[in-house]
Amino acid sequence: MYEYIKGKIAVLKPAQVIIEANSVGYSVNISLYTYSKLNGREQTLLFLHQIIREDAHVLYGFAEETERELFRLLISVNGIGSNTAIMMLSSLNPDEIKAAILSENVRLLQSIKGIGAKTAQRAIIDLKDKVGKASASEQILSSPDNTIRNEALSALVMLGFAKKPVEKEIDRILAAQHGLSVEEVIKQALKSL
């Protein structure tokens, strides 16, 4: 499974981007939300989701990790496939979709092409709790220390520490002190883990 792709934007269209990485052009399907984030840029890093079908290997790319997580939640709903999920993310931005799910706004979800009343209701039922949890954790992660937090977390998990205690410790360190480097956060976490 691919995690992300980083490279030069060779071609950018509203529903597709071709990224050149190591002299290979990768065709990646994107939403209009991601398109707006990429417009005017020469280089990019896209978070990927790969779908392998009998007739094709399809890459979906997202400018933000939170958009990819929402895409994955959407395709977990019975009746919403990858193309419908991309259509949803093209019609509404991720925050609007989350708000519609949390407020049980069936009408707004139905306004998206390909989403009927039953699918909208199913999405709300299946995802309300999951989106609510994700929104709460995103508020914690929306600090400027987010990149540092993620890098430190990744490094400590790769060293063999359990993810949950490491997350709590890193959050405690970053709440107590701002402006730390990744290395400083890791060193402080290692002292207390």
Order of alpha helices (4+ residues) and beta strands (2+ residues): beta-beta-beta-alpha-beta-beta-alpha-alpha-alpha-alpha-alpha-alpha-alpha-alpha
